[in-house]
Amino acid sequence: MQTKDFISILDFTGEDVEKFYERFLDIKKKPGAFRDALRGKTLAMIFEKPSLRTRVTFETGMTQLGGHAIYLSRTDFVLGERESVHDVAKNMERWVDGIMARTFSHQIVIELAQHAGAIPVINALTDFLHPCQALTDLFTIREKKGLRHDLKLAYLGDGNNVAHSLIHAAVRCGIHITVITPEDYRPSQEVVERAKGENAGISIEVVSDPAAGIRDADVVYTDVWASMGQEKEAAERKKIFLPYQVNAKLMGLAREDAIFMHCLPAHRGDEVTDAVMDSDQSVVFDQAENRLHTQKAIMTLLM
């Protein structure tokens, strides 16, 4: 691998992604074989945004690999305020063996990686990307559906950080993707154009019609309509996104054997109904479990 950090899936080649997948499979099948993989190693976990799945999976992952994780929240320090990102990074690289950062600003993770040159930095979510989640999603899709050349992923909802990283994952593994979203909530055009340049053989569509976009999809995916930090917009967004709710009727337009995915937490009754969330087509909790195995793969290969 040519990069020591995990900032964006596009920083890695298709061969690199395959190495992550092979390690994911090994760790999931034989977790005991890796119980000493990171013995004596310490991961600093920086959280500007709280998270159930991210904290538990990274911290548990480090424990299962024989290492140790330190949880650092905004009550401990605020990046760029009491101390510059540069100085925090320079301190961290002398104390720990890796940094996991879940921040509002994508630029902060980039700066951490630039200045903590001796250790890997893992992007656990920014306002722009969510690569650990998308890599997990890719591996879950491969478990459930294989990796056919005609596989179609339909994402409904806000063109947010999850959508951006799903686009990156799709082009790296050859999945056709359709993002279905209102006109004013489309994903970054820069993300879409770069992705098309990375893999011209993959279809990347951005459409506004839920029924047309979801038709014949093998994978149906959604996310919350208002992300953390957008709480003041929640009521307005709910009105705008209601036609994009994944319910039984809309799910019925996908392929009969389509699976349903959600990065969680889910706002049941908003972006997805109970009937879909709890259906046999739903793989959301398998997907959530795979966060643990995927992140253990990332940490063992980078740390």
C-alpha positions in Angstrom: 0.0 0.0 0.0 1.3 3.4 -0.9 -0.4 5.3 1.9 -0.1 4.9 5.6 -3.3 6.7 6.4 -7.0 5.8 5.8 -8.6 9.1 4.8 -10.4 8.3 1.7 -11.1 5.0 -0.2 -9.8 6.6 -3.3 -6.4 6.9 -1.7 -6.2 3.1 -2.2 -6.0 1.0 -5.4 -8.4 -1.8 -6.2 -5.7 -4.2 -5.2 -5.4 -2.5 -1.8 -9.1 -2.8 -1.2 -8.8 -6.5 -2.0 -6.1 -6.8 0.7 -8.4 -5.2 3.2 -11.2 -7.6 2.1 -8.9 -10.7 2.5 -7.8 -9.5 6.0 -11.5 -8.8 6.9 -12.4 -12.4 6.0 -9.4 -13.8 7.9 -10.3 -11.8 11.0 -14.0 -12.6 10.9 -13.4 -16.3 10.4 -10.4 -16.7 12.8 -10.5 -13.8 15.3 -8.3 -15.7 17.7 -5.4 -15.8 15.2 -5.1 -12.0 15.6 -5.4 -11.6 19.3 -1.8 -10.5 19.6 -1.6 -8.6 16.3 -1.4 -5.2 18.0 0.0 -6.2 21.3 1.6 -3.2 23.0 0.1 -0.7 20.5 -2.1 2.2 21.5 -4.8 3.9 19.4 -5.9 7.5 20.3 -9.6 8.0 19.5 -10.5 11.6 18.9 -14.3 12.3 19.0 -15.7 15.7 18.2 -19.0 13.8 17.4 -20.2 11.0 19.7 -21.0 7.6 18.3 -22.2 4.2 19.5 -20.8 2.1 16.6 -17.6 3.9 16.0 -16.5 4.0 19.6 -17.5 0.4 20.5 -16.1 -1.2 17.4 -12.7 0.6 17.4 -12.2 0.2 21.2 -13.4 -3.4 21.2 -11.3 -4.1 18.1 -8.1 -2.8 19.7 -8.8 -4.9 22.8 -9.4 -8.1 20.7 -6.1 -7.4 18.8 -4.2 -7.2 22.0 -3.8 -3.4 22.0 -5.3 -0.4 23.9 -7.5 2.5 23.0 -7.8 5.9 24.6 -11.1 7.8 24.2 -10.7 11.6 23.8 -13.9 13.7 23.6 -14.5 17.4 23.4 -14.4 17.6 27.2 -10.8 16.6 27.0 -9.7 19.1 24.4 -10.9 20.8 21.2 -8.8 20.5 18.2 -7.5 23.8 16.9 -8.7 25.8 19.9 -6.7 25.3 23.1 -3.9 23.8 21.0 -3.3 23.7 17.2 -3.9 20.6 15.1 -0.2 20.7 14.3 0.8 20.5 17.9 -1.7 17.9 18.9 -0.5 15.7 16.0 3.2 16.2 16.9 2.4 15.2 20.5 0.4 12.2 19.5 3.0 10.7 17.2 5.4 10.5 20.1 2.9 8.8 22.5 0.7 6.5 20.5 0.8 4.2 17.5 -2.2 5.4 15.6 -4.9 8.1 15.6 -8.6 7.6 14.9 -10.5 10.8 14.4 -14.2 11.5 14.1 -14.6 15.2 13.4 -16.9 17.8 11.9 -14.2 19.3 9.5 -12.6 17.1 6.9 -9.6 19.5 6.9 -8.8 18.6 10.5 -8.3 14.9 9.6 -6.1 15.9 6.6 -4.0 18.1 8.9 -3.6 15.4 11.5 -2.3 13.0 8.8 0.1 15.7 7.4 1.6 16.5 10.8 1.5 13.1 12.5 3.9 11.7 9.9 5.2 8.8 11.9 1.9 7.1 12.6 -1.3 6.3 10.7 -4.4 8.4 10.9 -7.8 6.8 10.3 -10.8 8.9 9.2 -13.7 7.6 11.3 -16.1 10.3 9.8 -15.9 13.9 8.7 -18.5 16.2 7.2 -17.2 15.1 3.8 -16.4 11.4 4.0 -17.2 8.2 6.0 -14.8 5.7 4.5 -14.8 3.1 7.3 -18.5 2.8 6.9 -18.4 2.6 3.2 -15.7 -0.1 3.2 -17.8 -2.1 5.7 -20.8 -1.7 3.4 -18.8 -2.9 0.4 -17.7 -6.0 2.3 -21.2 -6.7 3.5 -22.5 -6.4 -0.1 -19.8 -8.9 -1.2 -20.9 -11.3 1.6 -24.6 -11.1 0.7 -24.6 -10.6 -3.1 -21.1 -11.5 -4.4 -19.5 -9.1 -6.8 -21.2 -9.3 -10.2 -20.4 -6.9 -13.0 -24.0 -5.8 -13.2 -24.6 -5.2 -9.4 -26.6 -2.0 -8.7 -26.7 0.0 -5.5 -29.5 2.6 -5.0 -28.8 5.1 -2.3 -31.8 7.3 -1.2 -31.5 10.5 0.8 -29.1 13.3 1.5 -26.0 13.5 -0.7 -23.8 13.5 2.4 -20.5 12.0 3.6 -22.0 8.5 3.5 -23.1 9.0 -0.1 -19.6 10.4 -1.1 -17.8 7.4 0.4 -20.3 4.9 -1.1 -19.5 6.4 -4.5 -15.8 6.0 -3.8 -16.3 2.4 -2.8 -18.5 1.6 -5.8 -15.9 2.7 -8.3 -13.1 0.8 -6.5 -15.0 -2.5 -6.7 -17.1 -2.1 -9.8 -20.6 -1.6 -8.5 -23.0 0.6 -10.4 -24.5 3.3 -8.1 -27.5 5.6 -8.3 -27.9 8.4 -5.8 -31.6 9.4 -5.5 -32.0 12.7 -3.8 -33.8 16.1 -4.1 -32.1 18.6 -6.5 -30.8 20.8 -3.7 -29.2 17.9 -1.7 -27.1 16.2 -4.4 -23.7 14.9 -3.6 -20.6 17.0 -4.5 -20.2 17.3 -8.2 -16.5 17.1 -7.7 -16.9 13.7 -6.0 -19.1 12.4 -8.8 -16.8 13.7 -11.6 -13.6 12.4 -10.0 -15.2 9.0 -9.4 -16.3 8.8 -13.1 -12.7 9.5 -14.0 -11.4 6.7 -11.7 -13.6 4.0 -13.4 -15.2 4.8 -16.6 -16.8 1.4 -16.8 -19.1 2.1 -13.8 -22.4 3.9 -14.0 -22.8 6.7 -11.5 -26.1 8.4 -11.7 -27.7 11.2 -9.6 -31.5 11.4 -10.0 -34.5 12.9 -8.2 -37.2 10.3 -9.0 -37.2 7.6 -6.2 -39.3 5.1 -8.2 -37.1 5.3 -11.3 -33.9 5.3 -9.4 -34.6 2.3 -7.2 -36.0 0.1 -10.0 -34.0 -3.2 -10.4 -31.6 -2.3 -7.6 -29.8 -5.2 -5.9 -29.0 -3.1 -2.8 -31.2 -0.4 -1.4 -29.4 2.0 1.1 -30.5 5.0 3.1 -29.3 7.3 5.8 -30.7 9.9 8.2 -32.1 13.0 6.5 -30.5 15.4 9.0 -26.9 14.5 10.1 -25.3 15.6 13.4 -25.0 19.3 13.4 -28.0 19.8 11.1 -30.6 19.5 13.9 -32.1 22.9 13.2 -32.9 21.8 9.6 -34.6 18.6 10.7 -38.2 19.7 10.4 -37.7 21.3 6.9 -35.7 18.3 5.7 -38.4 15.9 6.8 -40.9 17.6 4.5 -38.5 17.6 1.6 -37.3 14.0 2.0 -40.6 12.3 2.8 -41.0 11.0 -0.8 -37.6 9.3 -0.4 -38.7 7.2 2.6 -37.8 3.5 2.0 -41.1 1.7 2.7 -42.5 -1.6 1.5 -44.0 0.0 -1.7 -40.7 1.6 -2.7 -38.7 -1.4 -1.7 -41.0 -3.5 -3.9 -39.6 -1.7 -7.0 -36.1 -3.1 -6.4 -35.2 -6.7 -7.3 -37.1 -9.4 -5.5 -33.9 -10.5 -3.7 -32.6 -7.0 -3.0 -31.1 -6.3 0.4 -31.7 -3.2 2.5 -28.8 -1.4 4.2 -28.5 1.5 6.7 -25.4 2.9 8.4 -27.4 3.6 11.6 -28.6 5.1 13.7 -32.0 4.8 12.0 -34.9 7.2 12.5 -37.6 4.7 12.1 -40.7 6.2 10.5 -38.6 8.8 8.7 -36.1 7.5 6.2 -37.2 3.9 6.7 -40.3 2.2 8.0 -40.3 -0.7 10.6 -41.7 -3.0 7.9 -38.5 -2.6 5.9 -36.0 -2.3 8.7 -37.2 -5.5 10.4 -37.8 -7.4 7.1 -35.9 -10.5 5.9 -34.3 -8.3 3.3 -32.7 -6.1 5.9 -29.0 -6.7 6.7 -28.5 -3.6 8.9 -27.3 -5.5 11.9 -24.9 -7.8 9.9 -23.6 -4.5 8.4 -23.2 -3.0 11.9 -21.3 -6.1 13.1 -19.0 -5.9 10.1 -17.8 -2.5 11.3 -15.8 -4.4 13.9 -14.2 -6.8 11.5 -13.5 -4.2 8.8 -11.8 -1.7 11.3 -9.7 -4.5 12.7 -8.5 -5.2 9.2 -7.7 -1.5 8.6 -5.8 -1.3 11.9 -3.8 -4.4 11.5 -2.7 -3.5 8.0 -1.8 0.1 8.8 -0.6 -0.1 12.4 
